[in-house]
Every structure is written in C-alpha cells, then in structure tokens.
Amino acid sequence: MKNIYENLGKEELSKKVSELRKQYEEYQALGLRLDISRGKPSPEQLELSMPMLDTLHSNVDYLSEDGFDTRNYGALTGIPEAKRLMADVMETRPENVIIFCDSSLNIMYDLITKSWTHGVMGSTPWYQLPEVKFLCPVPGYDRHFAITEYFGIKMINIPMLPDGPDMDLVEKYVSEDPSVKGIWCVPKYSNPTGTVYSEETCFRFARLKPAAEDFRIYWDNAYNVHHLDISRPRVIPELIEECRLVGNPDMVYKFGSFSKISFPGSSIAALAASPANVADVVSQMKIQTIGHNKINQLRHVRFFVDRIGVMNHMRRHAAIVRPKFEALQEVLSEQLSGTGLADWTNPEGGYFVSFNTLPGCAKKVVKMMKEAGVVLTGAGATFPYGKDPEDKNIRLAPTFASLPEIRKALQVFGCVVKLVSAEKVLSEMN
C-alpha cells in the first residue's frame, strides 16, 4: 500500500510539512509531561491489592498449611500452598515449581549466570566455550536482550510472525549449531507485539532436536492471565508437559510472577521445570540462600486463595486496563488508518502495542515526542543491542498513564508520525 504522501507533488508536500510542523509546535507549547515508556501498572491497579497488606498482622498465625513457621529459615523451594497457587497460575504441577522473591527477571539472570559459571546439569560451563549464542524473536523484550548482552552472548534475530517466532529458522539454528544454548520466548501476549503462539508453534518447540545438550527454552509466560477480556482468554499448550510427552523433559525453563498482579517489586515469582532441572537449580540455591520470603508467599496465598481468586482479581485489572487499550486503538485509527504511514498491533492481552513507522523514522519520532514532552520507549529497544535494522519499531505502553493522558499522548504521536513521514518522503524527492 502506498502512503498518502507519495502521490503529492513537491510543492503540495512542502505545504503539508509546514502545516504539520505548526501543529507540532503548538503541542510543544502545551508543556506536556507524559510518560508511556514502560509497562507499569497504574496507581488504580496497585490499589486493588492493598487489602493484601491486612491479611497478616501481629495477631494472626504465620504457619503454612504443613505447620512451617514462615517467619523462620527454611522451605527452600517455597511453602506448599504458594507452590500450589503458582502452579495453578502457571498451569503446571506444584512439584515442578520453585518459589523465589518478586522478580522472574532475576531468576532468568541467575540461570544464565549459573550456566555461564558452572554449566547446565553437568555440561561445560559457557565461559569455557569459544562462543555462546541465543535466539531472540524480534521485536522482543529489551530486558531479556540486556541479560544476554551483559554476558557477551551472541544474539541472533528471529522474525516474529503472527503465530510466533519463525520456527523454520528456530529449528535450523537449534538443530545445526551446538553453540546455540537458548531462546527467549514470551509465548502469550508477547512483549511488545501481543502475539499469542499457536498450538503448532508450541508443538514444534516441544519437538526441537537441539545440537546442544544444554539448550533451554526460556519460556517467560509473564502475561498468562493478563487478558483484556477475561471472558475470552487465549489458551496455549503447556510446554513442560508437551516436552515430557515427546521425550524432551528437560528442555524448558518456564517463568511466572505476580509482579503485575499484586505489587511489582513486592510480589512472588517462580520457575517451573522438570524434576531434573529443579534438582539442578536447587543444588545452587542451597549455596545461595536458606530460603526466600515465606511471609510474602503466605500473604499472597491468604489474599488470592486459588486460581479462581486470581482470575477474579484479574477481571478488575482488565476493567482498568482495557479502556486504555481501546482509547489507544481509537486515536491511532483516527490519526493514521488508511494513510499507509504505519501499522500496529491490536493485542488481546498483555501490556504493550507494537507500532511500525515507515523505515528510517522511529528514532526521529521518539526524539520529537520527547521534545514535545511525551516519553516513549527508546527506538531500537525491542531488538538486540538496541539496533532495529529498519529503524521502524516503537513499543507503546498505555497502562500507567490516565485515560486523558493516553488520548493526548497519542494525538501528539499521530501528528509526529505524520510530520516525520512527510519530511522523509520530501527528502527523498529532493
């Protein structure tokens, strides 16, 4: 589809640029201070979990269901009821689960660190190898890429298709190259595209034939219960069980947390994996800690009780978040539909929208938005090393801002996208 500026003459396009520039300067004059750069819950969402703080106080018992005193050392892998709750949310078995503190990202970092220094289940430590590689579906999650970049792991871009990563490429790399040790995945409502991996994609993941014995799928199912419409949840196959059924029981690490369910920074997080993987991780944990925060585990269980309680809570989250996503889609459509200047995703859950400008425009759009008082995620952040080869992808995060702020920010955004696009087309004419 041609964009609307390609059919204009040079004089007419110059006039359009002048009009858009004037509109942009008017937005600059408003002195806006808006931020839609990170996927944070809004203050209204955080208020939903405040009653959790009343579940434990000095006049209640602190015993888990097996009689363990959660105020003390011990319960290395988590108290039983917390493992059961997290297993229900992660759609796996309690015996597959280890409960950590608040951050699943921290678990991923620890696993990469352990693999680097001590290897995976007896394999050669990665630091002793000539080269270590990771597959990175793009656009993807910047904090995943930051971990592997920190360790000097070579990252390979894998295009994200409508049903998940390009599995032909994944299968080729994994089966042919023993230096490929892992792949980052956000299988449901992916960050930032909102993609939900199809059944076929999940089944192909389970049936991978890695050249490396220590290859692992880093299955970060962060948005498993973050549906925008709770009555129409998207469901994907449970990968730990699928891997077990086809003879690859140890190939996946699965991650989950309550970070965007209760309190980011003060929630609980978990790793789910095969018994052999769990034993391998616990062997390190015995050196690292005598146990994580069991009081917080107990607090979460007494507040949420079970998966039904979690889903009822997520219905309240959705009621706050969904109108913001709807407003974003509405304003983008008003500003840019039919122009051929951009495309964007319309996710059914998660925290982000992936937006593509014309090639070569994203960095300038982000820069001009900042100069107009609206902060976006940096252009290139959704690619390894911060390098978007086409300079076109921008991640939009509508959850934290208020509804009026979202509308205003997106109105400015629409103006800037049109201005930058028009200037690009004009420069090409020149």
C-alpha positions in Angstrom: 0.0 0.0 0.0 1.4 3.4 -1.0 1.5 6.1 1.7 -0.6 9.2 1.3 2.4 11.5 0.7 3.9 9.6 -2.3 1.2 10.9 -4.7 1.6 14.5 -3.7 3.7 17.0 -5.7 6.7 18.6 -4.1 5.1 21.9 -3.5 1.9 20.4 -2.0 4.0 18.1 0.2 6.1 21.1 1.4 2.9 22.9 2.4 1.8 19.8 4.3 5.1 19.6 6.2 4.6 23.3 7.2 1.1 22.6 8.5 2.2 19.6 10.5 5.2 21.5 11.8 3.0 24.3 13.1 0.7 21.8 14.8 3.7 20.1 16.4 5.0 23.4 17.7 1.5 24.1 19.2 1.8 20.7 21.1 5.3 21.7 22.3 3.9 24.9 23.7 1.5 23.0 25.9 4.3 21.9 28.3 3.2 18.3 28.4 4.8 15.8 30.8 3.6 12.4 29.8 5.3 9.0 30.0 4.2 5.9 28.1 7.6 4.3 28.0 7.3 1.3 30.5 4.7 -1.3 31.1 3.8 -0.4 34.7 0.5 -0.9 36.4 -1.3 2.3 37.2 -1.9 3.6 40.7 -5.6 2.4 40.4 -4.3 -1.1 39.6 -2.0 -1.1 42.6 -4.9 -0.1 44.9 -6.6 -3.4 44.0 -4.1 -5.3 46.1 -4.0 -3.1 49.1 -6.2 -5.4 51.2 -3.5 -8.0 50.9 -1.5 -6.0 53.4 -4.2 -6.6 56.0 -4.0 -10.5 55.7 -1.0 -10.7 58.0 -0.5 -8.8 61.2 0.7 -9.3 64.8 -2.5 -11.1 65.9 -2.6 -13.9 63.3 -0.6 -17.1 62.9 2.2 -17.3 60.4 2.1 -21.0 59.9 1.9 -22.6 56.5 -0.5 -25.5 55.9 2.2 -28.0 56.8 2.9 -26.2 60.1 6.0 -24.5 59.0 6.7 -21.1 60.7 7.1 -18.7 57.7 9.0 -16.2 59.9 12.0 -18.5 60.1 14.7 -20.0 57.9 13.8 -22.9 55.6 11.3 -24.0 53.0 13.9 -23.5 50.3 11.6 -24.1 47.3 8.6 -22.4 48.8 5.7 -23.2 51.2 3.3 -25.9 49.8 0.2 -23.6 49.3 2.3 -21.0 47.5 3.7 -23.6 45.2 0.2 -24.9 44.5 -1.1 -21.4 43.8 1.7 -20.6 41.5 1.5 -24.0 39.7 -2.3 -23.3 39.1 -1.5 -19.9 37.6 1.4 -21.3 35.5 -0.7 -24.4 34.5 1.8 -26.9 35.8 2.3 -29.2 38.8 3.4 -28.0 42.3 6.4 -30.4 42.3 7.7 -28.6 39.1 7.7 -25.2 40.9 10.3 -23.3 42.9 9.1 -20.0 44.5 11.5 -17.1 44.5 11.1 -13.5 45.6 9.5 -10.8 43.5 11.2 -10.9 40.1 11.1 -13.6 37.4 13.8 -11.5 35.5 16.1 -12.1 38.5 15.5 -15.9 38.1 16.5 -15.7 34.4 19.6 -13.7 35.3 20.6 -16.3 37.9 20.1 -19.2 35.5 22.2 -17.5 32.8 24.9 -16.8 35.5 24.9 -20.4 36.7 25.1 -21.7 33.1 28.0 -19.3 32.5 30.0 -20.3 35.6 29.0 -23.9 36.3 27.1 -25.2 33.2 23.7 -26.9 33.0 23.3 -30.3 34.6 26.9 -31.2 34.3 27.6 -29.7 30.9 30.6 -27.5 30.1 30.3 -24.0 31.7 29.6 -21.5 29.0 32.6 -19.3 29.9 34.8 -22.1 28.7 33.3 -22.3 25.3 34.6 -20.4 22.2 31.1 -18.8 21.6 27.6 -18.9 23.1 24.5 -17.9 21.1 20.9 -17.1 21.9 17.9 -16.8 19.6 15.9 -13.7 20.0 12.4 -13.3 18.5 12.1 -9.7 17.3 10.6 -7.3 18.1 11.0 -8.6 21.7 11.7 -7.7 25.3 14.6 -5.4 25.9 15.4 -6.7 29.4 15.8 -10.3 28.0 18.3 -9.0 25.5 20.1 -7.0 28.2 20.9 -10.1 30.1 22.5 -12.0 27.3 24.3 -8.9 26.1 25.8 -8.4 29.5 27.4 -11.9 29.4 28.7 -11.3 25.9 26.3 -13.9 24.4 25.8 -13.5 20.7 22.2 -12.8 19.9 20.5 -13.8 16.7 17.4 -12.1 15.4 14.4 -14.4 14.7 11.5 -12.7 13.0 8.2 -12.8 14.9 5.3 -14.0 12.7 1.6 -13.8 13.5 1.7 -17.2 15.2 5.0 -16.9 17.0 8.7 -16.9 16.0 9.8 -18.2 12.6 10.0 -21.8 13.5 11.8 -22.9 10.3 14.7 -20.6 11.4 14.5 -21.7 15.0 14.6 -25.4 14.1 17.5 -24.8 11.7 19.7 -22.9 14.2 18.9 -25.2 17.2 19.5 -28.5 15.3 22.6 -27.4 13.4 24.6 -25.2 15.8 25.7 -26.6 19.2 26.7 -23.1 20.3 23.0 -22.1 20.3 22.2 -22.5 24.0 18.8 -20.9 24.3 15.9 -18.8 23.0 13.9 -16.1 24.7 10.2 -16.5 24.4 7.1 -14.6 25.7 4.5 -17.0 24.4 1.3 -15.3 25.3 0.6 -11.6 24.6 4.2 -11.2 23.7 6.2 -8.1 24.6 5.7 -5.9 22.6 3.6 -7.4 19.7 0.9 -9.1 21.8 1.4 -12.2 19.7 0.0 -15.5 21.1 2.0 -18.5 20.0 -0.2 -21.0 18.1 -0.6 -24.6 19.0 1.6 -25.7 16.1 4.3 -23.3 17.2 4.2 -24.7 20.8 4.3 -28.3 19.5 7.2 -27.5 17.3 9.1 -26.0 20.2 8.5 -29.2 22.2 9.8 -31.3 19.4 13.1 -29.4 18.8 16.1 -31.6 18.4 19.0 -29.4 19.8 22.6 -30.0 18.8 23.5 -28.7 22.3 22.6 -31.0 25.2 22.3 -27.9 27.4 19.9 -26.0 25.1 17.0 -24.5 27.0 13.8 -22.6 26.0 13.4 -19.6 28.3 9.6 -19.6 28.3 8.7 -16.3 30.0 4.9 -16.6 30.3 4.6 -13.3 32.1 1.2 -12.4 30.8 -0.5 -15.8 31.1 -3.6 -14.4 33.0 -3.4 -10.8 31.7 -6.4 -10.9 29.3 -8.1 -7.8 28.3 -11.3 -9.7 28.2 -11.4 -12.4 30.9 -14.5 -14.0 29.2 -12.4 -14.8 26.1 -9.0 -15.9 27.4 -6.4 -17.2 24.9 -5.1 -20.6 25.8 -1.8 -22.2 24.7 -0.4 -25.7 25.2 1.5 -26.2 28.5 5.1 -26.6 27.3 6.7 -28.6 30.2 4.1 -31.4 29.7 4.4 -31.2 25.9 8.2 -31.6 26.2 7.8 -34.5 28.6 5.4 -36.3 26.3 7.7 -36.2 23.3 10.9 -37.2 25.2 12.4 -33.7 25.8 11.5 -33.3 29.5 14.4 -31.1 30.4 14.4 -28.6 27.5 12.3 -25.8 29.0 12.6 -23.3 31.9 9.2 -21.7 32.5 8.8 -18.4 34.4 5.9 -16.6 36.0 5.3 -13.9 38.6 2.6 -11.9 40.4 4.5 -8.6 39.5 1.7 -7.2 37.5 -1.0 -9.0 39.6 -0.2 -7.7 43.0 2.8 -5.3 43.6 5.7 -5.1 41.3 8.9 -5.3 43.4 7.0 -6.9 46.3 5.3 -10.0 44.8 6.3 -13.6 44.3 7.9 -15.2 41.2 8.6 -18.8 40.2 10.5 -21.1 38.0 8.7 -24.2 36.7 10.7 -27.0 35.2 11.3 -30.8 35.0 12.3 -32.7 38.2 15.9 -32.9 36.9 16.1 -29.2 36.2 14.6 -28.4 39.6 17.2 -30.5 41.3 20.0 -28.8 39.4 18.7 -25.4 40.3 18.2 -26.3 44.0 21.8 -27.5 44.1 22.9 -23.9 43.5 20.2 -22.4 45.7 21.4 -24.4 48.7 24.6 -22.3 48.5 22.9 -19.1 47.6 20.2 -18.8 50.2 18.5 -20.5 53.2 15.1 -19.6 51.8 13.2 -16.8 50.2 10.5 -14.5 51.7 7.9 -17.0 53.0 5.9 -14.3 54.8 5.2 -12.7 51.4 4.3 -16.2 50.0 1.8 -16.7 52.8 0.4 -13.2 52.3 -0.3 -13.9 48.6 -2.0 -17.2 49.3 -4.2 -15.8 52.0 -5.3 -13.0 49.8 -5.8 -14.8 46.5 -6.6 -18.3 47.9 -6.6 -20.1 44.5 -6.7 -19.6 40.7 -10.3 -18.5 40.9 -9.3 -15.7 43.3 -6.6 -14.7 40.9 -8.9 -14.6 37.9 -11.5 -12.5 39.8 -8.7 -10.1 40.6 -7.5 -10.0 37.0 -11.1 -9.1 35.9 -10.7 -6.0 38.0 -7.3 -5.3 36.4 -8.9 -5.7 32.9 -11.7 -3.2 33.7 -9.0 -0.6 34.3 -6.6 -1.5 31.5 -9.0 -2.4 28.7 -10.4 1.2 28.2 -6.8 2.5 27.8 -6.0 0.0 25.0 -9.3 0.8 23.4 -8.5 4.5 23.5 -5.1 3.9 22.0 -6.6 2.0 19.1 -9.3 4.6 18.6 -6.8 7.5 18.5 -4.3 5.7 16.3 -7.1 4.8 13.9 -8.4 8.3 13.8 -4.9 9.7 13.1 -3.3 7.1 10.9 -5.7 4.5 9.5 -5.6 4.3 5.7 -2.5 6.6 5.4 0.0 3.8 4.7 2.4 5.5 7.1 2.3 3.0 9.8 0.9 -0.3 11.1 0.3 -1.5 14.7 -0.9 -4.5 16.7 -4.2 -4.8 18.5 -3.5 -7.3 21.3 -6.0 -9.3 23.3 -3.9 -9.0 26.5 -0.6 -8.1 28.0 0.8 -4.6 28.4 2.0 -3.3 25.1 1.3 -2.4 21.5 3.9 -2.7 18.8 3.9 0.2 16.3 5.8 0.3 13.0 6.6 3.6 11.2 7.9 3.9 7.7 11.5 2.5 7.6 14.0 5.0 9.0 11.6 7.1 11.0 11.3 5.5 14.5 14.3 7.3 16.1 13.3 10.7 14.9 9.7 10.1 16.1 10.8 9.1 19.6 13.2 12.1 19.7 10.5 14.6 18.6 8.0 13.1 21.0 10.4 13.7 23.9 10.9 17.3 22.7 7.1 17.7 22.9 7.0 16.3 26.5 6.0 12.7 25.8 8.5 9.9 26.7 8.4 6.7 24.7 10.4 3.5 24.9 13.7 4.2 23.0 13.6 3.3 19.3 15.6 0.1 18.8 14.9 -1.2 22.4 12.9 -4.1 21.0 15.9 -5.5 19.2 19.2 -7.0 20.5 21.9 -4.4 21.0 19.3 -1.7 20.6 19.6 -1.9 16.8 16.4 -2.1 14.8 17.8 -2.8 11.3 14.9 -0.9 9.7 14.6 1.8 12.4 10.8 1.5 12.4 9.6 -0.3 15.6 8.3 1.6 18.6 6.8 0.0 21.7 3.7 1.8 23.2 2.8 1.2 26.8 -0.6 2.6 27.7 -1.2 1.1 31.2 0.4 3.6 33.6 -1.0 6.8 32.2 -4.5 8.0 32.8 -7.1 7.8 30.0 -7.0 11.5 29.2 -3.2 11.4 29.2 -3.3 8.4 26.8 -5.5 10.3 24.4 -3.4 13.4 24.5 -0.1 11.5 24.1 -1.5 9.6 21.1 -2.8 12.7 19.4 0.7 14.2 19.6 2.1 10.9 18.4 -0.1 10.8 15.4 1.0 14.4 14.5 4.7 13.5 14.9 4.4 10.3 12.8 2.8 12.2 10.0 5.3 15.0 10.2 8.4 12.7 10.2 6.9 10.6 7.4 6.2 13.7 5.3 9.7 15.0 5.8 11.1 11.7 4.9 9.2 11.5 1.6 10.1 15.1 0.8 13.7 14.5 1.4 13.6 11.5 -1.0 12.0 13.8 -3.6 14.9 16.2 -3.1 
